[in-house]
Amino acid sequence: MAVATTTELTAISPTGFEEALKHGVARAKKTLRNVKSCWIKDQELLVAEDGADQFKVTMKVTFVLDD
């Protein structure tokens, strides 16, 4: 029987939401073993006055715990 848990991550990218998502999942996979899924909790555009907007994604990553 497997037991899974989730952790919440936030990733930011200057190029888009999809890039932020990919960066967040890739970073999670460096630290967590058995990553199984990712759920997008929130997306936010951080608007900068100088035009350097940032795309922020908050996600919940699910991973299976080792026995």
OpenMM code with the backbone's topology and positions (N, CA, C; nanometers):
from openmm import Vec3, app, unit

residues = "MET ALA VAL ALA THR THR THR GLU LEU THR ALA ILE SER PRO THR GLY PHE GLU GLU ALA LEU LYS HIS GLY VAL ALA ARG ALA LYS LYS THR LEU ARG ASN VAL LYS SER CYS TRP ILE LYS ASP GLN GLU LEU LEU VAL ALA GLU ASP GLY ALA ASP GLN PHE LYS VAL THR MET LYS VAL THR PHE VAL LEU ASP ASP".split()
positions = [
    Vec3(0.0841, -0.1176, 0.0000),
    Vec3(0.0000, 0.0000, 0.0000),
    Vec3(0.0884, 0.1237, 0.0000),
    Vec3(0.0618, 0.2178, -0.0875),
    Vec3(0.1414, 0.3393, -0.0992),
    Vec3(0.0772, 0.4538, -0.0209),
    Vec3(0.1623, 0.5386, 0.0322),
    Vec3(0.1177, 0.6594, 0.1012),
    Vec3(0.1802, 0.7781, 0.0303),
    Vec3(0.0970, 0.8771, -0.0027),
    Vec3(0.1451, 0.9953, -0.0735),
    Vec3(0.1217, 1.1197, 0.0111),
    Vec3(0.1960, 1.2221, -0.0178),
    Vec3(0.1783, 1.3517, 0.0470),
    Vec3(0.1966, 1.4613, -0.0572),
    Vec3(0.1599, 1.5831, -0.0207),
    Vec3(0.1765, 1.6958, -0.1123),
    Vec3(0.2578, 1.8049, -0.0450),
    Vec3(0.3211, 1.8835, -0.1275),
    Vec3(0.3913, 2.0018, -0.0816),
    Vec3(0.3567, 2.1162, -0.1756),
    Vec3(0.3519, 2.2359, -0.1243),
    Vec3(0.3154, 2.3513, -0.2059),
    Vec3(0.4422, 2.4258, -0.2465),
    Vec3(0.4511, 2.4572, -0.3744),
    Vec3(0.5660, 2.5280, -0.4297),
    Vec3(0.5194, 2.6498, -0.5074),
    Vec3(0.6051, 2.7480, -0.5159),
    Vec3(0.5804, 2.8648, -0.5995),
    Vec3(0.7008, 2.8831, -0.6906),
    Vec3(0.6745, 2.9054, -0.8188),
    Vec3(0.7816, 2.9280, -0.9158),
    Vec3(0.7481, 3.0521, -0.9964),
    Vec3(0.8518, 3.1254, -1.0362),
    Vec3(0.8343, 3.2503, -1.1108),
    Vec3(0.9198, 3.2453, -1.2366),
    Vec3(0.8641, 3.2971, -1.3458),
    Vec3(0.9355, 3.3034, -1.4725),
    Vec3(0.9067, 3.4369, -1.5406),
    Vec3(1.0038, 3.4922, -1.6113),
    Vec3(0.9790, 3.6151, -1.6870),
    Vec3(0.9136, 3.5893, -1.8228),
    Vec3(0.9035, 3.4609, -1.8634),
    Vec3(0.8557, 3.4324, -1.9989),
    Vec3(0.7139, 3.3770, -2.0078),
    Vec3(0.6586, 3.3216, -1.8984),
    Vec3(0.5217, 3.2718, -1.9059),
    Vec3(0.4873, 3.1735, -1.7956),
    Vec3(0.3565, 3.1469, -1.7819),
    Vec3(0.3090, 3.0547, -1.6794),
    Vec3(0.3597, 2.9131, -1.7027),
    Vec3(0.3595, 2.8691, -1.8281),
    Vec3(0.4041, 2.7325, -1.8582),
    Vec3(0.5505, 2.7135, -1.8200),
    Vec3(0.6329, 2.8134, -1.8470),
    Vec3(0.7747, 2.8052, -1.8116),
    Vec3(0.7928, 2.8010, -1.6593),
    Vec3(0.7140, 2.8781, -1.5874),
    Vec3(0.7196, 2.8754, -1.4403),
    Vec3(0.6801, 2.7375, -1.3879),
    Vec3(0.5770, 2.6795, -1.4457),
    Vec3(0.5327, 2.5455, -1.4064),
    Vec3(0.6422, 2.4419, -1.4306),
    Vec3(0.7010, 2.4440, -1.5488),
    Vec3(0.8073, 2.3488, -1.5817),
    Vec3(0.9261, 2.3639, -1.4871),
    Vec3(0.9619, 2.4878, -1.4562),
    Vec3(1.0737, 2.5131, -1.3655),
    Vec3(1.0429, 2.4598, -1.2259),
    Vec3(0.9212, 2.4826, -1.1780),
    Vec3(0.8818, 2.4356, -1.0453),
    Vec3(0.8833, 2.2844, -1.0341),
    Vec3(0.8290, 2.2161, -1.1334),
    Vec3(0.8263, 2.0694, -1.1313),
    Vec3(0.9680, 2.0128, -1.1425),
    Vec3(1.0492, 2.0712, -1.2289),
    Vec3(1.1875, 2.0239, -1.2430),
    Vec3(1.2636, 2.0397, -1.1118),
    Vec3(1.2420, 2.1512, -1.0447),
    Vec3(1.3098, 2.1741, -0.9163),
    Vec3(1.2602, 2.0766, -0.8105),
    Vec3(1.1314, 2.0486, -0.8079),
    Vec3(1.0761, 1.9529, -0.7119),
    Vec3(1.1369, 1.8147, -0.7328),
    Vec3(1.1539, 1.7754, -0.8584),
    Vec3(1.2073, 1.6428, -0.8887),
    Vec3(1.3539, 1.6283, -0.8487),
    Vec3(1.4257, 1.7415, -0.8320),
    Vec3(1.5638, 1.7354, -0.7840),
    Vec3(1.5695, 1.6972, -0.6366),
    Vec3(1.4691, 1.7386, -0.5603),
    Vec3(1.4684, 1.7186, -0.4156),
    Vec3(1.3802, 1.6021, -0.3730),
    Vec3(1.2667, 1.5845, -0.4368),
    Vec3(1.1684, 1.4836, -0.3975),
    Vec3(1.1774, 1.3611, -0.4877),
    Vec3(1.1630, 1.2442, -0.4278),
    Vec3(1.1560, 1.1203, -0.5059),
    Vec3(1.0101, 1.0851, -0.5289),
    Vec3(0.9833, 1.0099, -0.6327),
    Vec3(0.8502, 0.9557, -0.6616),
    Vec3(0.7443, 1.0631, -0.6844),
    Vec3(0.7806, 1.1711, -0.7542),
    Vec3(0.6828, 1.2750, -0.7875),
    Vec3(0.5823, 1.2156, -0.8859),
    Vec3(0.4532, 1.2279, -0.8535),
    Vec3(0.3486, 1.1644, -0.9334),
    Vec3(0.2573, 1.2625, -1.0051),
    Vec3(0.2335, 1.3806, -0.9471),
    Vec3(0.1421, 1.4742, -1.0118),
    Vec3(0.1651, 1.6154, -0.9587),
    Vec3(0.1034, 1.7093, -1.0308),
    Vec3(0.1125, 1.8492, -0.9931),
    Vec3(-0.0226, 1.9137, -1.0204),
    Vec3(-0.0713, 1.9889, -0.9254),
    Vec3(-0.1991, 2.0578, -0.9387),
    Vec3(-0.1729, 2.2073, -0.9285),
    Vec3(-0.2214, 2.2837, -1.0261),
    Vec3(-0.2033, 2.4282, -1.0262),
    Vec3(-0.3062, 2.4901, -0.9325),
    Vec3(-0.2583, 2.5498, -0.8266),
    Vec3(-0.3461, 2.6122, -0.7281),
    Vec3(-0.3792, 2.7559, -0.7667),
    Vec3(-0.2801, 2.8277, -0.8207),
    Vec3(-0.3005, 2.9694, -0.8501),
    Vec3(-0.1999, 3.0164, -0.9534),
    Vec3(-0.2409, 3.1134, -1.0321),
    Vec3(-0.1517, 3.1817, -1.1260),
    Vec3(-0.1665, 3.3312, -1.1013),
    Vec3(-0.0544, 3.4023, -1.1094),
    Vec3(-0.0572, 3.5452, -1.0821),
    Vec3(0.0456, 3.6148, -1.1692),
    Vec3(0.0082, 3.7276, -1.2244),
    Vec3(0.1009, 3.8091, -1.3013),
    Vec3(0.1487, 3.9217, -1.2116),
    Vec3(0.2792, 3.9252, -1.1872),
    Vec3(0.3389, 4.0302, -1.1056),
    Vec3(0.3786, 4.1432, -1.2003),
    Vec3(0.3079, 4.2524, -1.1942),
    Vec3(0.3261, 4.3631, -1.2887),
    Vec3(0.4325, 4.4581, -1.2355),
    Vec3(0.5319, 4.4828, -1.3176),
    Vec3(0.6399, 4.5742, -1.2821),
    Vec3(0.6251, 4.7043, -1.3615),
    Vec3(0.6594, 4.8143, -1.2998),
    Vec3(0.6490, 4.9436, -1.3679),
    Vec3(0.7462, 4.9564, -1.4839),
    Vec3(0.8585, 4.8849, -1.4772),
    Vec3(0.9576, 4.8937, -1.5854),
    Vec3(0.9272, 4.7976, -1.7002),
    Vec3(0.8146, 4.7266, -1.6923),
    Vec3(0.7754, 4.6359, -1.7997),
    Vec3(0.8284, 4.4948, -1.7858),
    Vec3(0.9071, 4.4676, -1.6810),
    Vec3(0.9634, 4.3339, -1.6605),
    Vec3(0.8670, 4.2508, -1.5760),
    Vec3(0.7509, 4.2200, -1.6316),
    Vec3(0.6499, 4.1424, -1.5600),
    Vec3(0.7004, 4.0011, -1.5312),
    Vec3(0.6484, 3.9413, -1.4246),
    Vec3(0.6858, 3.8060, -1.3840),
    Vec3(0.5598, 3.7211, -1.3755),
    Vec3(0.5699, 3.5975, -1.4212),
    Vec3(0.4594, 3.5021, -1.4175),
    Vec3(0.4813, 3.4078, -1.3001),
    Vec3(0.3878, 3.4068, -1.2050),
    Vec3(0.4014, 3.3290, -1.0815),
    Vec3(0.2971, 3.2173, -1.0795),
    Vec3(0.3423, 3.0959, -1.0514),
    Vec3(0.2544, 2.9796, -1.0421),
    Vec3(0.2726, 2.9166, -0.9041),
    Vec3(0.1623, 2.8967, -0.8350),
    Vec3(0.1628, 2.8239, -0.7080),
    Vec3(0.1023, 2.6872, -0.7353),
    Vec3(0.1745, 2.5836, -0.6969),
    Vec3(0.1326, 2.4474, -0.7311),
    Vec3(0.1447, 2.3550, -0.6109),
    Vec3(0.0684, 2.2470, -0.6140),
    Vec3(0.0798, 2.1412, -0.5140),
    Vec3(0.1359, 2.0193, -0.5858),
    Vec3(0.2496, 1.9713, -0.5386),
    Vec3(0.3160, 1.8565, -0.5981),
    Vec3(0.2927, 1.7356, -0.5085),
    Vec3(0.2448, 1.6279, -0.5678),
    Vec3(0.2179, 1.5040, -0.4946),
    Vec3(0.3308, 1.4051, -0.5201),
    Vec3(0.3783, 1.3442, -0.4111),
    Vec3(0.4830, 1.2422, -0.4250),
    Vec3(0.4556, 1.1291, -0.3277),
    Vec3(0.4985, 1.0080, -0.3658),
    Vec3(0.4772, 0.8879, -0.2856),
    Vec3(0.5941, 0.8710, -0.1903),
    Vec3(0.5626, 0.8455, -0.0645),
    Vec3(0.6672, 0.8259, 0.0362),
    Vec3(0.7301, 0.6881, 0.0217),
    Vec3(0.8602, 0.6810, 0.0508),
    Vec3(0.9307, 0.5525, 0.0500),
    Vec3(0.8794, 0.4652, 0.1639),
    Vec3(0.8849, 0.3338, 0.1435),
    Vec3(0.8471, 0.2398, 0.2499),
    Vec3(0.9543, 0.2345, 0.3579),
] * unit.nanometer
topology = app.Topology()
chain = topology.addChain("A")
for resn in residues:
    res = topology.addResidue(resn, chain)
    for name in ("N", "CA", "C"):
        topology.addAtom(name, app.Element.getBySymbol(name[0]), res)
